[in-house]
Amino acid sequence: MSNTYTGISITGMVRTPLTPEERQRGERFGALLRQARGDRSMVDVAAAAGLSAETLRKIETGRAPTPAFFTVAALAWALDLSLDELVAACTAEDGGEGDALSA
């Protein structure tokens, strides 16, 4: 009995590369989170948001520059930030870090 299959093609998911602007926005977002977190530990903020500390670490360092909406919303809630503040700060054309944050 042979273990060969014909007519089946298995391919991996391919994600389109991020643009430089998307990477920069992710870096700004990470910097904003670090600023808003202040003296709170990464573990405490991640737990409050229902995330792992490793996920928060990846977002803060820009290694995960495009987190899911619900991840962003949970972090905003845990850090007492409005989504409007995050959008304004992350889409700032001048790339200023944290200028729009009030936390």
N, C-alpha and C positions, 0 to 999 in steps of 0.2 A: 504494500500500500504506500503510495507516494504522498508526500506532504506539499505538493505544489498546487498552487491556485492560479488559474488563468483568468484574465479579464478583470482582475482587481488591482487597482493602483492605490497605494497608501502613501499619502504625502503629509508632511508636517505643516502646521499653520505658519504662514509667513506674515510677519508684521512689517509694514512699511517703515523705513527708517524715519526717525524724527528729524524735523528741520532744525537748523540752528536756533531759530526763534522759539521753537517748542522746548528745546533743551534749556535755553536761557530763562524761559518762563518757569520751568521746573526748578531751576536753581534759585530764582527769586522766591518761589513758593516755599522751598525748603528753608531759606534764610528767614522768611517771615514767620514760619512755624517756630524756628529756634528762638527768634526774638520774642514772640508771644509766649513761649514756654517759660522764658526767664529762668528762675531758680528751680522750677519744678523738674523732677527727673523725667527722663524719657519713658521710663517704665510706668510712672504714675499717669502721665498724659496718655500713653498708649492704652493703658487699662481703662481709663475714663472714656476713651473713644471706642473701646471694644476692638482694639487692634493689637497685634503683637508689637513688641518693642522693635523687632527687626524690620517690620514694615515701616514703622515711623522713622527708623534710622535710614532706610533706603530713600524715603521721601525727603527727609531733611538734607541728605547728602546729594540729592539730585540723581541717584541711581534709579529711582522710580519717578520720572518727571511728569507722568500723566496718570495720577491715581484716579480711581473711579469716583464718580460724583458722591456716592454715599460715604466713601472714605473721607473725602474733603469735608462733607457736611458734618460727619462725626467729629472730626478734628476741630472744626470751627466751633461746634457746640462745647467740646471739652475745654477749649481755650477761650471761651466766651467772646468769640469774634463773629461778626456778621459775614455772611457770604458776599454781600456787597463790598465790604471792606477788602476781602481777599481778592475779589475780581479786580477792583480798582488798583490795588497794590501790585498784583501779578501782571496786569496788562499795561502798567505804566510804560510809556514809550521811552522815557529816559533811563529805565532800568534801576531807578532808585529803590533801595531795599528798605521796606518797612515804613515808608513815609506816611502811608495811609492807615496805619494801625493805631488803635487807641488802647489796646490791652496792655 
